């Protein structure tokens, strides 16, 4: 059953990026295990493991799921005072929080896009035991932050335009009042 408050397009993208992030964790685990095994069993570790783990696996595993976290509103939240606020203040808080999220994500997307384009133009590589091309991994951040900004903007629009979505976003008001 699909959630009526979840965007089908954002949902598919967020799910795909979450699955890719999980797959990267699995591949990273296998790669590091192979590296350690080769180091201690054959005295020959897998070259470039540190660079690949640092620039590809970890970046993807951490940043690709941002869209899913924002779509499901799965961020850490402390509702100590929020639950006791009147409905109008809860809506106001949600508007402020989503506005800040849009601004921060959009700013981070813009800054990291500039970094990614500079890295691409230079053909950035990291030289260790082997040379690893790292410029493609630089585009994960602007992609992830940009999607985070889009999803928060979508939530903000839903907060203003859709009463059912408003109830979903701010939670159910304890006195059962109309949202």
VOBA-1610 file (N, C-alpha, C; in pm, whole numbers, padded with zeros to 5 digits, always signed):
BEGIN
Unk+00085-00118+00000Unk+00000+00000+00000Unk+00089+00124+00000Unk+00056+00221-00083Unk+00137+00342-00091Unk+00082+00446+00005Unk+00171+00530+00052Unk+00135+00639+00142Unk+00083+00755+00058Unk-00042+00802+00081Unk-00097+00910-00001Unk-00024+01043+00018Unk+00050+01056+00128Unk+00123+01181+00154Unk+00266+01176+00101Unk+00301+01069+00031Unk+00437+01053-00020Unk+00437+01072-00171Unk+00526+01155-00219Unk+00538+01180-00362Unk+00589+01054-00431Unk+00520+01007-00536Unk+00569+00888-00606Unk+00706+00909-00670Unk+00729+01027-00725Unk+00858+01055-00791Unk+00969+01064-00687Unk+00950+01149-00585Unk+01051+01160-00480Unk+01068+01028-00407Unk+00959+00954-00391Unk+00965+00825-00322Unk+01054+00726-00395Unk+01037+00717-00527Unk+01120+00625-00605Unk+01267+00665-00602Unk+01292+00794-00616Unk+01431+00843-00614Unk+01494+00818-00478Unk+01420+00852-00371Unk+01472+00836-00235Unk+01498+00688-00205Unk+01406+00602-00244Unk+01424+00458-00221Unk+01546+00406-00296Unk+01562+00449-00422Unk+01676+00405-00502Unk+01808+00450-00439Unk+01814+00575-00397Unk+01938+00626-00336Unk+01966+00557-00203Unk+01861+00526-00127Unk+01879+00453-00002Unk+01934+00313-00030Unk+01880+00246-00131Unk+01929+00113-00168Unk+02074+00117-00216Unk+02108+00220-00293Unk+02247+00234-00338Unk+02338+00256-00218Unk+02295+00340-00123Unk+02373+00362-00002Unk+02394+00234+00077Unk+02289+00154+00090Unk+02301+00025+00159Unk+02392-00071+00085Unk+02381-00072-00047Unk+02469-00157-00129Unk+02615-00114-00113Unk+02638+00016-00109Unk+02775+00065-00088Unk+02831+00019+00046Unk+02747+00017+00149Unk+02792-00034+00280Unk+02833-00180+00270Unk+02752-00259+00200Unk+02783-00401+00184Unk+02913-00421+00107Unk+02928-00350-00004Unk+03049-00362-00086Unk+03171-00313-00007Unk+03153-00205+00071Unk+03264-00156+00153Unk+03306-00261+00254Unk+03209-00327+00316Unk+03240-00431+00414Unk+03319-00544+00348Unk+03275-00588+00231Unk+03346-00695+00161Unk+03486-00651+00117Unk+03498-00529+00068Unk+03627-00477+00022Unk+03726-00468+00139Unk+03681-00412+00251Unk+03770-00399+00367Unk+03806-00536+00425Unk+03709-00627+00428Unk+03736-00762+00477Unk+03841-00830+00389Unk+03826-00816+00257Unk+03924-00872+00165Unk+04061-00808+00186Unk+04064-00677+00205Unk+04190-00607+00228Unk+04261-00658+00353Unk+04186-00671+00463Unk+04245-00720+00588Unk+04291-00865+00573Unk+04209-00947+00509Unk+04246-01087+00489Unk+04373-01098+00405Unk+04380-01022+00297Unk+04498-01025+00211Unk+04622-00972+00284Unk+04601-00873+00368Unk+04714-00817+00442Unk+04774-00918+00538Unk+04689-00991+00611Unk+04740-01082+00713Unk+04765-01224+00662Unk+04697-01266+00556Unk+04717-01401+00505Unk+04824-01407+00396Unk+04832-01303+00314Unk+04927-01306+00202Unk+05030-01193+00208Unk+05021-01111+00312Unk+05111-00997+00328Unk+05106-00904+00206Unk+04986-00894+00144Unk+04969-00809+00026Unk+04827-00750+00029Unk+04810-00634+00096Unk+04676-00574+00103Unk+04628-00528-00035Unk+04499-00509-00048Unk+04440-00462-00173Unk+04480-00315-00192Unk+04550-00281-00298Unk+04593-00142-00319Unk+04474-00048-00340Unk+04484+00070-00280Unk+04381+00173-00299Unk+04258+00158-00212Unk+04258+00064-00119Unk+04140+00043-00036Unk+04103+00169+00042Unk+04199+00231+00107Unk+04172+00351+00186Unk+04110+00461+00100Unk+04164+00484-00016Unk+04115+00589-00104Unk+03974+00560-00154Unk+03950+00436-00196Unk+03818+00400-00248Unk+03713+00406-00137Unk+03748+00355-00019Unk+03655+00361+00094Unk+03624+00506+00130Unk+03727+00589+00138Unk+03711+00729+00180Unk+03636+00814+00079Unk+03667+00798-00048Unk+03611+00888-00149Unk+03484+00836-00216Unk+03458+00707-00209Unk+03340+00654-00276Unk+03241+00591-00178Unk+03280+00484-00112Unk+03186+00410-00029Unk+03127+00496+00084Unk+03214+00562+00159Unk+03165+00638+00274Unk+03083+00759+00232Unk+03125+00829+00130Unk+03051+00946+00082Unk+02911+00904+00036Unk+02904+00799-00043Unk+02774+00752-00091Unk+02686+00700+00020Unk+02744+00622+00110Unk+02664+00563+00219Unk+02609+00669+00313Unk+02682+00777+00333Unk+02637+00882+00425Unk+02541+00980+00357Unk+02571+01024+00237Unk+02495+01133+00178Unk+02381+01092+00086Unk+02389+00977+00020Unk+02279+00938-00069Unk+02145+00919+00003Unk+02143+00870+00127Unk+02013+00853+00195Unk+01948+00982+00246Unk+02008+01098+00226Unk+01949+01223+00275Unk+01808+01242+00221Unk+01786+01213+00094Unk+01652+01230+00036Unk+01550+01143+00108Unk+01586+01020+00139Unk+01494+00931+00210Unk+01464+00983+00351Unk+01568+01029+00419Unk+01551+01080+00555Unk+01457+01200+00555Unk+01475+01291+00460Unk+01388+01408+00455Unk+01247+01373+00408Unk+01235+01281+00315Unk+01103+01243+00267Unk+01020+01180+00378Unk+01082+01098+00458Unk+01011+01031+00567Unk+01012+01112+00696Unk+01076+01230+00692Unk+01091+01316+00810Unk+01154+01234+00923Unk+01259+01162+00888Unk+01323+01070+00980Unk+01441+01129+01055Unk+01458+01259+01053Unk+01568+01322+01126Unk+01545+01309+01275Unk+01650+01327+01351Unk+01639+01326+01496Unk+01553+01444+01538Unk+01458+01419+01625Unk+01369+01525+01674Unk+01352+01510+01825Unk+01348+01624+01892Unk+01323+01627+02035Unk+01194+01704+02054Unk+01088+01634+02091Unk+00955+01693+02097Unk+00914+01734+02238Unk+01010+01763+02324Unk+00981+01796+02463Unk+00883+01913+02474Unk+00907+02021+02403Unk+00820+02139+02409Unk+00721+02144+02295Unk+00760+02091+02181Unk+00678+02097+02061Unk+00539+02037+02084Unk+00534+01921+02150Unk+00405+01855+02174Unk+00313+01935+02264Unk+00368+02025+02344Unk+00289+02106+02437Unk+00248+02240+02377Unk+00299+02271+02259Unk+00266+02398+02195Unk+00127+02395+02136Unk+00063+02513+02128Unk-00064+02519+02055Unk-00041+02490+01906Unk-00147+02452+01841Unk-00140+02412+01700Unk-00075+02518+01612Unk-00110+02643+01630Unk-00052+02750+01548Unk+00099+02759+01564Unk+00147+02741+01686Unk+00292+02745+01709Unk+00361+02624+01647Unk+00293+02508+01650Unk+00351+02389+01588Unk+00366+02411+01437Unk+00263+02467+01375Unk+00270+02496+01232Unk+00381+02599+01205Unk+00389+02702+01288Unk+00493+02803+01273Unk+00632+02743+01287Unk+00650+02655+01386Unk+00779+02588+01403Unk+00815+02505+01280Unk+00716+02434+01227Unk+00743+02351+01110Unk+00780+02437+00989Unk+00713+02552+00974Unk+00747+02644+00864Unk+00891+02693+00880Unk+00929+02732+01002Unk+01065+02782+01026Unk+01167+02671+01001Unk+01142+02551+01054Unk+01236+02440+01039Unk+01252+02403+00891Unk+01141+02389+00821Unk+01151+02354+00679Unk+01218+02465+00599Unk+01190+02591+00633Unk+01255+02703+00565Unk+01406+02701+00586Unk+01448+02674+00710Unk+01591+02665+00739Unk+01652+02547+00662Unk+01583+02433+00662Unk+01634+02315+00589Unk+01651+02345+00440Unk+01552+02408+00379Unk+01561+02442+00237Unk+01682+02532+00213Unk+01697+02634+00297Unk+01806+02730+00281Unk+01943+02663+00297Unk+01957+02582+00401Unk+02087+02517+00427Unk+02118+02415+00318Unk+02021+02330+00285Unk+02046+02230+00180Unk+02078+02296+00046Unk+02004+02400+00010Unk+02029+02468-00117Unk+02167+02533-00116Unk+02204+02594-00005Unk+02336+02655+00005Unk+02447+02551-00005Unk+02430+02439+00064Unk+02530+02332+00056Unk+02537+02273-00085Unk+02421+02260-00150Unk+02420+02207-00287Unk+02497+02301-00380Unk+02474+02431-00364Unk+02541+02529-00449Unk+02693+02527-00428Unk+02734+02528-00303Unk+02878+02529-00271Unk+02945+02400-00319Unk+02884+02286-00291Unk+02946+02159-00330Unk+02941+02137-00481Unk+02842+02196-00548Unk+02840+02186-00695Unk+02960+02260-00753Unk+02991+02377-00699Unk+03110+02449-00745Unk+03236+02368-00723Unk+03246+02305-00605Unk+03363+02220-00576Unk+03369+02101-00673Unk+03254+02041-00700Unk+03250+01925-00790Unk+03290+01964-00932Unk+03243+02078-00978Unk+03279+02123-01113Unk+03428+02155-01123Unk+03485+02218-01019Unk+03630+02244-01020Unk+03707+02112-01021Unk+03661+02016-00942Unk+03727+01885-00938Unk+03719+01816-01073Unk+03602+01824-01138Unk+03584+01766-01271Unk+03677+01832-01372Unk+03683+01965-01370Unk+03767+02038-01466Unk+03915+02005-01449Unk+03957+01977-01326Unk+04097+01941-01301Unk+04122+01793-01324Unk+04015+01712-01332Unk+04033+01568-01341Unk+04096+01515-01213Unk+04043+01558-01099Unk+04104+01529-00970Unk+04124+01380-00944Unk+04243+01350-00898Unk+04281+01214-00860Unk+04350+01219-00724Unk+04355+01104-00658Unk+04431+01089-00535Unk+04537+00984-00561Unk+04661+01020-00527Unk+04770+00927-00551Unk+04814+00865-00420Unk+04807+00735-00417Unk+04855+00657-00305Unk+04929+00540-00365Unk+04906+00421-00312Unk+04966+00302-00376Unk+04920+00288-00521Unk+04798+00337-00547Unk+04746+00343-00684Unk+04682+00480-00701Unk+04664+00521-00825Unk+04597+00648-00853Unk+04448+00621-00865Unk+04367+00696-00785Unk+04222+00679-00786Unk+04159+00809-00834Unk+04078+00801-00937Unk+04005+00916-00988Unk+03891+00945-00890Unk+03889+01067-00835Unk+03790+01098-00731Unk+03687+01202-00772Unk+03704+01266-00887Unk+03609+01372-00921Unk+03464+01323-00932Unk+03435+01200-00977Unk+03293+01160-00983Unk+03224+01159-00846Unk+03300+01123-00743Unk+03239+01118-00610Unk+03202+01256-00558Unk+03262+01359-00611Unk+03233+01497-00568Unk+03090+01538-00604Unk+03028+01473-00701Unk+02892+01509-00743Unk+02784+01447-00654Unk+02821+01357-00566Unk+02724+01297-00474Unk+02668+01402-00379Unk+02751+01491-00329Unk+02705+01591-00233Unk+02605+01690-00293Unk+02634+01755-00407Unk+02533+01847-00460Unk+02404+01774-00499Unk+02415+01652-00547Unk+02295+01575-00579Unk+02212+01551-00453Unk+02276+01504-00348Unk+02206+01472-00224Unk+02148+01597-00158Unk+02228+01703-00149Unk+02179+01826-00087Unk+02070+01891-00171Unk+02084+01887-00302Unk+01981+01943-00390Unk+01848+01870-00375Unk+01854+01737-00369Unk+01730+01661-00347Unk+01671+01688-00209Unk+01757+01703-00109Unk+01709+01739+00024Unk+01635+01872+00021Unk+01691+01970-00050Unk+01625+02102-00061Unk+01492+02090-00134Unk+01489+02013-00243Unk+01363+01996-00318Unk+01256+01929-00233Unk+01294+01827-00159Unk+01196+01755-00077Unk+01146+01843+00036Unk+01234+01920+00098Unk+01189+02011+00204Unk+01099+02121+00148Unk+01129+02168+00026Unk+01042+02266-00040Unk+00905+02204-00067Unk+00903+02080-00109Unk+00777+02007-00134Unk+00697+01994-00004Unk+00766+01959+00106Unk+00698+01951+00237Unk+00641+02087+00276Unk+00716+02193+00252Unk+00671+02327+00287Unk+00547+02365+00207Unk+00546+02335+00079Unk+00428+02362-00004Unk+00309+02281+00045Unk+00331+02155+00080Unk+00223+02071+00131Unk+00169+02125+00263Unk+00257+02181+00344Unk+00215+02236+00473Unk+00115+02348+00453Unk+00135+02430+00350Unk+00045+02541+00323Unk-00079+02501+00245Unk-00068+02401+00157Unk-00174+02373+00060Unk-00262+02252+00092Unk-00217+02162+00176Unk-00288+02036+00194Unk-00311+02007+00342Unk-00436+02019+00390Unk-00464+01996+00532Unk-00427+01855+00579Unk-00446+01753+00496Unk-00410+01616+00535Unk-00258+01606+00551Unk-00186+01666+00459Unk-00040+01665+00468Unk+00006+01745+00589Unk-00064+01854+00619Unk-00029+01935+00735Unk-00038+01851+00862Unk-00145+01773+00874Unk-00160+01684+00991Unk-00045+01584+00997Unk-00009+01531+00881Unk+00101+01434+00874Unk+00234+01498+00914Unk+00257+01621+00869Unk+00385+01686+00894Unk+00402+01732+01039Unk+00297+01785+01098Unk+00313+01836+01235Unk+00274+01734+01340Unk+00218+01622+01298Unk+00174+01522+01395Unk+00031+01552+01436Unk-00028+01457+01503Unk-00165+01477+01546Unk-00169+01561+01671Unk-00253+01664+01668Unk-00266+01755+01782Unk-00339+01682+01893Unk-00290+01696+02015Unk-00342+01616+02129Unk-00489+01641+02158Unk-00542+01763+02131Unk-00682+01788+02165Unk-00777+01754+02049Unk-00721+01699+01942Unk-00803+01658+01828Unk-00856+01774+01747Unk-00800+01894+01766Unk-00846+02012+01693Unk-00817+02002+01545Unk-00887+02082+01469Unk-00871+02085+01324Unk-00737+02150+01288Unk-00667+02090+01196Unk-00538+02141+01152Unk-00558+02223+01027
//
